[in-house]
Amino acid sequence: MKGLGRLTTLSVSIALSTGISAQDANDSLPDLEELWRVVQVQQAEIKRLQEALESSQTRTRNVEIQMLETTENLEAIGEVIDQPAARGSASWADRTQIGGYGEMLYNNETGSSSSKEIDVQRFVIFLSHEFNENLRFFSELEIEHGLIEGDAPGAVELEQAYLEWDYADKHRVLAGMYLAPLGILNETHEPNTFYGVERNLVESRLIPSTYRVNGVKFAGQLGGGFSYDLGIHEGLFFASGDGGDLTIRSSRQDGARAELDSPAYTGRIRYTGVPGLELGLALQYQSDMTQDGSTRSNIGRSGLIDSFGNQVTDISGLLTEAHLVFNSGPWGLRALYAQWNIDNRIEDVVNGSFINNGLGRDLQTGYYIEPSYQFNRNLGAFARFEHTDERAGSNRGAAADSEMRRSLVGLNYWLTEDTVLKFDYQFENDAIDRDLDGFNLGIGWQF
């Protein structure tokens, strides 16, 4: 046995090197049978250890597989739970959101008339619900001026209530009461999102924020930073011929039993392909702002009349609006231009008054420019110049005194991203020398 021979030689070598005689070394070596038993025992132990290792590795692989299967099962269960059809009553709240916004203002303005007034101007509750990943509901309910009783100035108004359906990728349609896609503020007007205590003149008079309509609107993304909105909805309805205010703002129907003899159409395209930049262009066409000469007395409108007492009808109108919003670092800029071109038949309207008539209202224009600078996340400053002329079509009679110019400077201080304190000082110069100068304070919130 060569292995035993090598073992004997190795033992003798060790004995010689340590000073032990070869004979003593040979006498101390185990016999062959004993060595064979040792080798067999060692081989058996090695085999046992190999089998134990293989068993352990197999169990580890099984555990890993079971863990992976368990994870996949949990993810699958989670996906099923997230499906609207599988959601129970406990998850209804997860698909429903409640929010709101509001503001309180103090105006201290003096001129030919004066105003020192504090007012909770609006308090709005927002409610939305998601039926599934493609269908949702939005609504806003607003209380204005805090009190609705007797001659109090308050009102309860439904500002939005519509269903929105994603009928295709990046395209949606909504139906109900929605905010007309015009200007900068009409759709986004929470007080913490803009500078100034009051909304600007142009987007209060010519784009009468908050301008809400009943109708249908298609919207979506076109790619390359472009998006679109196309809507058909209730039109404006000029006030009655018994002395009502013949203005764009007063002609809103607000979705309340709105006359739809002559609908209106709104289209807008926006570009947001450059970070910090928004460019918008919108058109709104009014097919007949008398609603086919409607005289529905149950909503307080008795049609328009001329100086001979004849009814005036078929007054169409086109609003053109363009705006720019740009933010770069702390610098910001907003600018907007709006123009109404209305059928010149409106100039025949006497409206019970030779002052509050249609003279010059066939052309109405307005613009503003507003640079701003934000010092830090809390504090920002702005300046704004506004100009409106709601009778720009004529320079005779009452129309000669229709221009309004106003300059403002002020500060916004955001306590948080959603709460703001506001201050501004205004300098007003109008053609009728009303000239309200003074300061305004405000607080605003949204959640």
PAMITOR-938125 format. One record per residue (C-alpha): residue number from 1; residue in one letter; chain; z, x, y. Coordinates in nm, 2 decimals. Each point is the difference from the previous one (the first is absolute). Last residue first. Layout:
N
seq	type	mol	Z	X	Y
NUM	a	A	Z	X	Y
...
//
This chain:
447
seq	type	mol	Z	X	Y
447	f	A	0.20	-5.57	7.32
446	q	A	-0.11	-0.01	0.36
445	w	A	0.19	0.06	0.32
444	g	A	-0.03	-0.02	0.38
443	i	A	0.21	0.06	0.31
442	g	A	-0.13	-0.04	0.35
441	l	A	0.03	0.09	0.36
440	n	A	-0.23	-0.07	0.29
439	f	A	-0.03	0.14	0.35
438	g	A	-0.14	-0.12	0.33
437	d	A	-0.32	-0.09	0.19
436	l	A	-0.15	-0.35	-0.01
435	d	A	-0.29	0.00	0.24
434	r	A	-0.07	-0.37	0.06
433	d	A	-0.24	0.10	0.27
432	i	A	-0.27	-0.24	-0.12
431	a	A	-0.25	0.28	-0.08
430	d	A	0.25	0.19	-0.22
429	n	A	0.18	0.33	0.03
428	e	A	0.28	0.06	-0.24
427	f	A	0.21	0.32	-0.04
426	q	A	0.21	-0.01	-0.31
425	y	A	0.30	0.20	-0.12
424	d	A	0.07	0.04	-0.37
423	f	A	0.29	0.02	-0.25
422	k	A	0.02	-0.06	-0.37
421	l	A	0.25	0.04	-0.28
420	v	A	-0.14	0.01	-0.35
419	t	A	0.08	-0.09	-0.36
418	d	A	-0.23	0.05	-0.30
417	e	A	-0.04	0.38	-0.01
416	t	A	0.36	0.04	0.10
415	l	A	0.18	0.01	0.33
414	w	A	-0.35	0.02	0.15
413	y	A	0.01	0.06	0.37
412	n	A	-0.31	-0.12	0.19
411	l	A	-0.05	0.11	0.36
410	g	A	-0.19	-0.13	0.30
409	v	A	-0.28	0.00	0.26
408	l	A	-0.20	-0.30	0.09
407	s	A	-0.30	-0.08	0.22
406	r	A	-0.13	-0.36	0.06
405	r	A	-0.32	-0.13	0.15
404	m	A	-0.09	-0.37	0.00
403	e	A	-0.33	-0.14	0.13
402	s	A	-0.04	-0.38	0.05
401	d	A	0.02	-0.05	0.37
400	a	A	-0.37	-0.05	0.08
399	a	A	-0.03	-0.24	-0.29
398	a	A	0.21	-0.25	0.19
397	g	A	-0.28	-0.04	0.26
396	r	A	-0.30	0.22	-0.06
395	n	A	-0.03	0.34	-0.16
394	s	A	-0.15	-0.12	-0.33
393	g	A	-0.04	0.10	-0.36
392	a	A	0.31	0.22	0.00
391	r	A	0.23	-0.30	-0.03
390	e	A	0.25	0.12	-0.26
389	d	A	0.01	0.35	0.16
388	t	A	0.23	0.25	-0.18
387	h	A	0.11	0.36	0.07
386	e	A	0.27	0.20	-0.17
385	f	A	0.12	0.36	0.05
384	r	A	0.25	0.13	-0.24
383	a	A	0.24	0.30	0.00
382	f	A	0.20	0.11	-0.30
381	a	A	0.32	0.19	-0.11
380	g	A	0.14	0.06	-0.35
379	l	A	0.35	0.07	-0.14
378	n	A	0.13	-0.03	-0.35
377	r	A	-0.22	0.22	-0.23
376	n	A	-0.04	0.26	0.28
375	f	A	-0.17	0.03	0.34
374	q	A	-0.25	-0.27	-0.07
373	y	A	-0.28	-0.01	0.26
372	s	A	-0.20	-0.30	0.11
371	p	A	-0.34	-0.08	0.16
370	e	A	-0.08	-0.37	0.06
369	i	A	-0.33	-0.14	0.12
368	y	A	-0.06	-0.36	0.07
367	y	A	-0.29	-0.24	0.03
366	g	A	-0.09	-0.35	0.10
365	t	A	-0.30	-0.23	0.06
364	q	A	-0.08	-0.36	0.04
363	l	A	-0.35	-0.14	0.08
362	d	A	-0.08	-0.37	-0.02
361	r	A	0.34	-0.06	0.16
360	g	A	-0.14	0.04	0.35
359	l	A	0.08	-0.36	0.11
358	g	A	0.14	-0.19	-0.30
357	n	A	0.28	-0.17	0.19
356	n	A	0.37	0.04	0.08
355	i	A	-0.04	0.03	0.38
354	f	A	-0.23	-0.30	0.06
353	s	A	0.22	-0.20	-0.23
352	g	A	-0.04	-0.29	-0.25
351	n	A	-0.18	0.22	-0.25
350	v	A	-0.30	0.07	0.23
349	v	A	-0.23	0.12	-0.27
348	d	A	-0.35	0.08	0.12
347	e	A	0.07	0.38	-0.03
346	i	A	0.04	-0.05	-0.37
345	r	A	-0.36	-0.08	-0.03
344	n	A	-0.06	0.37	0.06
343	d	A	0.03	0.05	-0.38
342	i	A	0.28	0.26	-0.06
341	n	A	-0.03	0.38	-0.01
340	w	A	0.35	0.14	-0.07
339	q	A	0.07	0.37	0.03
338	a	A	0.25	0.23	-0.15
337	y	A	0.06	0.38	0.04
336	l	A	0.28	0.20	-0.17
335	a	A	0.16	0.34	0.02
334	r	A	0.29	0.16	-0.18
333	l	A	0.08	0.36	0.01
332	g	A	0.27	0.21	-0.17
331	w	A	0.13	0.36	0.02
330	p	A	0.29	0.12	-0.20
329	g	A	-0.23	0.15	-0.27
328	s	A	-0.34	-0.16	0.04
327	n	A	-0.01	-0.38	0.01
326	f	A	-0.30	-0.21	0.10
325	v	A	-0.05	-0.37	0.03
324	l	A	-0.33	-0.13	0.14
323	h	A	-0.12	-0.35	0.07
322	a	A	-0.30	-0.22	0.04
321	e	A	0.00	-0.38	0.05
320	t	A	-0.29	-0.24	0.06
319	l	A	0.08	-0.37	0.03
318	l	A	-0.29	-0.25	0.00
317	g	A	0.02	-0.36	0.12
316	s	A	-0.16	-0.34	-0.04
315	i	A	0.06	-0.29	0.23
314	d	A	-0.19	-0.30	-0.14
313	t	A	0.19	-0.27	0.19
312	v	A	0.09	-0.11	0.35
311	q	A	0.10	-0.37	0.04
310	n	A	-0.10	-0.17	0.33
309	g	A	0.26	-0.08	0.26
308	f	A	-0.22	0.10	0.29
307	s	A	0.17	0.33	0.07
306	d	A	-0.04	0.10	-0.37
305	i	A	0.21	-0.11	-0.29
304	l	A	0.14	0.18	-0.31
303	g	A	0.14	-0.19	-0.31
302	s	A	0.31	-0.22	-0.04
301	r	A	0.23	0.24	-0.18
300	g	A	0.37	-0.10	-0.07
299	i	A	0.00	0.04	-0.37
298	n	A	0.00	-0.37	-0.08
297	s	A	-0.25	-0.04	0.29
296	r	A	-0.29	0.13	-0.21
295	t	A	-0.27	0.02	0.26
294	s	A	-0.24	0.23	-0.18
293	g	A	-0.30	0.11	0.21
292	d	A	-0.16	0.18	-0.29
291	q	A	0.30	0.22	-0.05
290	t	A	0.01	0.08	0.38
289	m	A	-0.01	0.37	-0.08
288	d	A	-0.33	-0.04	-0.17
287	s	A	-0.15	0.26	-0.24
286	q	A	0.27	0.26	0.08
285	y	A	-0.12	0.35	-0.11
284	q	A	0.24	0.28	-0.05
283	l	A	-0.11	0.36	-0.01
282	a	A	0.20	0.31	-0.09
281	l	A	-0.04	0.38	0.03
280	g	A	0.27	0.24	-0.11
279	l	A	0.06	0.37	0.00
278	e	A	0.31	0.14	-0.15
277	l	A	0.09	0.37	0.00
276	g	A	0.32	0.18	-0.12
275	p	A	-0.18	0.16	-0.31
274	v	A	-0.38	-0.05	0.03
273	g	A	-0.16	-0.26	-0.22
272	t	A	0.17	-0.29	0.17
271	y	A	-0.30	-0.20	0.11
270	r	A	0.02	-0.38	0.06
269	i	A	-0.25	-0.29	-0.02
268	r	A	0.08	-0.35	0.12
267	g	A	-0.14	-0.34	-0.03
266	t	A	0.13	-0.33	0.12
265	y	A	-0.16	-0.35	-0.02
264	a	A	0.11	-0.32	0.16
263	p	A	-0.02	-0.36	-0.12
262	s	A	-0.14	-0.29	0.20
261	d	A	0.13	-0.34	-0.13
260	l	A	0.30	0.18	-0.13
259	e	A	0.28	-0.15	0.21
258	a	A	0.33	0.16	-0.09
257	r	A	0.28	-0.22	-0.13
256	a	A	0.23	0.29	0.10
255	g	A	-0.18	0.32	-0.10
254	d	A	0.10	0.16	0.33
253	q	A	-0.26	-0.19	0.20
252	r	A	-0.05	0.27	0.25
251	s	A	-0.14	-0.12	0.33
250	s	A	0.30	0.09	0.21
249	r	A	-0.07	0.37	-0.05
248	i	A	-0.37	-0.03	0.08
247	t	A	0.08	-0.17	0.33
246	l	A	-0.06	-0.35	0.15
245	d	A	0.36	-0.10	0.04
244	g	A	0.02	-0.38	-0.02
243	g	A	-0.07	-0.21	0.31
242	d	A	-0.11	-0.33	-0.16
241	g	A	-0.33	0.14	-0.14
240	s	A	0.17	0.10	-0.33
239	a	A	0.05	0.36	-0.11
238	f	A	-0.29	0.20	-0.14
237	f	A	-0.01	0.02	-0.38
236	l	A	-0.04	0.34	-0.17
235	g	A	-0.16	0.00	-0.34
234	e	A	0.14	-0.06	-0.34
233	h	A	-0.11	0.26	-0.26
232	i	A	-0.28	0.20	-0.15
231	g	A	0.08	0.37	-0.07
230	l	A	-0.16	0.33	-0.07
229	d	A	0.21	0.32	0.00
228	y	A	-0.13	0.35	-0.07
227	s	A	0.11	0.36	-0.09
226	f	A	-0.16	0.34	0.06
225	g	A	0.17	0.33	-0.09
224	g	A	-0.30	0.13	-0.20
223	g	A	0.02	-0.29	-0.24
222	l	A	-0.06	-0.37	0.07
221	q	A	0.35	-0.13	-0.03
220	g	A	0.09	-0.36	-0.01
219	a	A	0.04	-0.34	0.18
218	f	A	-0.12	-0.36	-0.04
217	k	A	0.18	-0.26	0.21
216	v	A	0.04	-0.38	-0.04
215	g	A	0.15	-0.24	0.25
214	n	A	0.29	-0.11	0.20
213	v	A	0.06	0.22	0.31
212	r	A	0.26	0.22	0.16
211	y	A	-0.02	0.17	0.34
210	t	A	0.33	0.18	0.07
209	s	A	-0.13	0.13	0.22
208	p	A	-0.25	-0.17	0.23
207	i	A	-0.28	0.25	0.00
206	l	A	-0.10	-0.08	0.36
205	r	A	0.35	-0.08	0.12
204	s	A	0.27	0.18	-0.20
203	e	A	-0.21	0.28	-0.14
202	v	A	-0.15	0.07	0.35
201	l	A	0.34	-0.03	0.17
200	n	A	0.19	0.25	-0.21
199	r	A	0.29	-0.11	-0.23
198	e	A	0.34	0.01	0.17
197	v	A	0.27	0.27	-0.04
196	g	A	-0.25	0.28	-0.01
195	y	A	-0.12	0.23	-0.28
194	f	A	-0.11	-0.13	-0.34
193	t	A	0.10	-0.01	-0.37
192	n	A	0.38	-0.06	0.04
191	p	A	-0.07	-0.34	0.16
190	e	A	-0.19	-0.14	-0.30
189	h	A	-0.35	-0.08	0.13
188	t	A	-0.24	0.11	-0.28
187	e	A	-0.26	-0.26	-0.06
186	n	A	-0.06	-0.10	0.37
185	l	A	0.11	0.33	0.14
184	i	A	-0.31	0.22	-0.03
183	g	A	-0.29	-0.23	0.08
182	l	A	-0.13	-0.28	-0.22
181	p	A	0.03	-0.09	-0.37
180	a	A	0.12	-0.36	0.06
179	l	A	0.35	-0.04	-0.15
178	y	A	0.01	-0.22	-0.30
177	m	A	0.06	-0.37	-0.10
176	g	A	-0.15	-0.08	-0.34
175	a	A	-0.26	0.17	-0.21
174	l	A	-0.03	0.37	-0.09
173	v	A	-0.29	0.20	-0.16
172	r	A	0.02	0.35	-0.14
171	h	A	-0.22	0.30	-0.05
170	k	A	0.10	0.36	-0.11
169	d	A	-0.07	-0.08	-0.37
168	a	A	-0.10	-0.36	-0.03
167	y	A	0.16	-0.35	0.05
166	d	A	0.32	0.14	0.14
165	w	A	0.15	-0.33	0.10
164	e	A	0.21	-0.07	0.31
163	l	A	0.18	-0.34	0.05
162	y	A	0.10	-0.09	0.35
161	a	A	0.28	-0.11	0.23
160	q	A	0.03	0.18	0.33
159	e	A	0.16	-0.08	0.34
158	l	A	0.16	-0.34	-0.07
157	e	A	0.17	-0.09	0.32
156	v	A	0.34	-0.13	0.11
155	a	A	0.01	-0.03	0.37
154	g	A	0.24	0.08	0.29
153	p	A	-0.05	-0.08	0.37
152	a	A	0.29	-0.25	0.03
151	d	A	-0.10	-0.33	0.15
150	g	A	0.17	-0.20	-0.26
149	e	A	0.11	0.22	-0.29
148	i	A	-0.16	0.30	-0.17
147	l	A	0.21	0.31	0.08
146	g	A	-0.03	0.37	-0.07
145	h	A	-0.30	0.10	0.21
144	e	A	-0.26	-0.02	-0.28
143	i	A	0.08	-0.06	-0.37
142	e	A	-0.26	0.14	-0.24
141	l	A	-0.08	-0.06	-0.37
140	e	A	-0.22	0.26	-0.17
139	s	A	-0.18	-0.03	-0.33
138	f	A	-0.18	0.20	-0.26
137	f	A	-0.11	-0.09	-0.36
136	r	A	-0.14	0.22	-0.27
135	l	A	-0.28	0.02	-0.27
134	n	A	-0.15	0.31	-0.16
133	e	A	0.30	0.18	-0.16
132	n	A	0.16	-0.33	-0.09
131	f	A	0.18	-0.29	0.18
130	e	A	0.13	0.23	0.27
129	h	A	0.22	-0.18	0.26
128	s	A	0.05	0.04	0.37
127	l	A	0.25	-0.12	0.26
126	f	A	0.04	0.12	0.36
125	i	A	0.25	-0.14	0.24
124	v	A	-0.07	0.03	0.37
123	f	A	0.23	-0.02	0.31
122	r	A	-0.17	0.00	0.33
121	q	A	0.07	0.04	0.37
120	v	A	0.38	0.02	-0.03
119	d	A	0.02	-0.03	0.38
118	i	A	0.15	0.16	0.30
117	e	A	-0.14	-0.09	0.35
116	k	A	-0.01	0.13	0.35
115	s	A	-0.34	-0.12	0.12
114	s	A	-0.12	0.00	0.36
113	s	A	-0.27	-0.16	0.21
112	s	A	-0.19	0.16	0.28
111	g	A	0.12	0.32	-0.16
110	t	A	0.30	0.08	-0.22
109	e	A	0.03	0.09	-0.37
108	n	A	0.31	0.04	-0.22
107	n	A	-0.10	-0.09	-0.35
106	y	A	0.24	0.03	-0.29
105	l	A	-0.14	-0.03	-0.35
104	m	A	0.12	-0.07	-0.35
103	e	A	-0.22	0.07	-0.29
102	g	A	-0.08	-0.11	-0.36
101	y	A	-0.12	0.10	-0.34
100	g	A	0.02	-0.13	-0.36
99	g	A	0.03	0.07	-0.36
98	i	A	0.02	-0.17	-0.34
97	q	A	-0.19	0.12	-0.30
96	t	A	-0.07	-0.17	-0.33
95	r	A	-0.14	0.17	-0.32
94	d	A	0.34	0.15	-0.09
93	a	A	0.17	-0.33	0.08
92	w	A	-0.20	-0.17	-0.27
91	s	A	0.11	0.27	-0.25
90	a	A	0.30	-0.19	-0.12
89	s	A	-0.20	-0.32	-0.06
88	g	A	-0.19	0.18	-0.28
87	r	A	-0.30	0.23	0.03
86	a	A	-0.23	-0.01	-0.31
85	a	A	-0.29	-0.17	0.17
84	p	A	0.03	0.23	0.31
83	q	A	-0.04	0.32	-0.21
82	d	A	0.28	0.24	0.08
81	i	A	0.19	-0.08	-0.32
80	v	A	-0.31	0.08	-0.21
79	e	A	-0.04	0.33	0.17
78	g	A	0.36	0.08	-0.05
77	i	A	-0.03	-0.09	-0.37
76	a	A	-0.29	0.24	-0.03
75	e	A	0.19	0.27	0.17
74	l	A	0.30	-0.06	-0.23
73	n	A	-0.23	0.02	-0.30
72	e	A	-0.16	0.32	0.11
71	t	A	0.34	0.16	0.05
70	t	A	0.12	-0.12	-0.34
69	e	A	-0.32	0.14	-0.16
68	l	A	0.06	0.34	0.17
67	m	A	0.36	0.00	-0.11
66	q	A	-0.09	-0.09	-0.36
65	i	A	-0.26	0.28	0.00
64	e	A	0.25	0.25	0.13
63	v	A	0.26	-0.11	-0.25
62	n	A	-0.26	0.03	-0.29
61	r	A	-0.10	0.35	0.12
60	t	A	0.37	0.10	0.01
59	r	A	0.06	-0.15	-0.35
58	t	A	-0.30	0.20	-0.13
57	q	A	0.13	0.32	0.16
56	s	A	0.34	-0.05	-0.16
55	s	A	-0.16	-0.06	-0.34
54	e	A	-0.21	0.31	0.03
53	l	A	0.31	0.20	0.09
52	a	A	0.21	-0.14	-0.29
51	e	A	-0.29	0.08	-0.24
50	q	A	-0.02	0.35	0.13
49	l	A	0.38	0.05	-0.02
48	r	A	0.00	-0.13	-0.36
47	k	A	-0.28	0.24	-0.09
46	i	A	0.18	0.30	0.16
45	e	A	0.32	-0.10	-0.19
44	a	A	-0.19	-0.01	-0.33
43	q	A	-0.16	0.33	0.06
42	q	A	0.34	0.15	0.08
41	v	A	0.15	-0.13	-0.32
40	q	A	-0.29	0.13	-0.20
39	v	A	0.03	0.34	0.16
38	v	A	0.37	0.02	-0.07
37	r	A	-0.06	-0.10	-0.37
36	w	A	-0.26	0.27	-0.03
35	l	A	0.24	0.26	0.14
34	e	A	0.26	-0.10	-0.25
33	e	A	-0.24	0.02	-0.29
32	l	A	-0.12	0.35	0.12
31	d	A	0.34	0.16	0.01
30	p	A	0.19	0.04	0.33
29	l	A	0.00	0.35	0.15
28	s	A	0.34	0.18	0.03
27	d	A	-0.05	0.23	-0.31
26	n	A	-0.35	0.10	0.14
25	a	A	0.16	0.10	0.33
24	d	A	0.28	0.20	-0.17
23	q	A	-0.26	0.18	-0.21
22	a	A	-0.21	0.07	0.31
21	s	A	0.30	0.16	0.16
20	i	A	0.13	-0.14	0.33
19	g	A	-0.02	0.23	0.30
18	t	A	-0.13	-0.27	0.24
17	s	A	-0.36	0.12	0.00
16	l	A	0.01	0.04	-0.38
15	a	A	0.13	-0.35	-0.06
14	i	A	-0.25	-0.15	0.23
13	s	A	-0.28	0.17	-0.18
12	v	A	0.14	-0.11	-0.34
11	s	A	0.01	-0.36	0.12
10	l	A	-0.35	0.01	0.13
9	t	A	-0.13	0.15	-0.34
8	t	A	0.18	-0.28	-0.19
7	l	A	-0.15	-0.27	0.23
6	r	A	-0.34	0.15	-0.04
5	g	A	0.04	-0.01	-0.38
4	l	A	0.13	-0.36	0.02
3	g	A	-0.31	-0.11	0.19
2	k	A	-0.24	0.19	-0.23
1	m	A	0.13	-0.18	-0.31
//
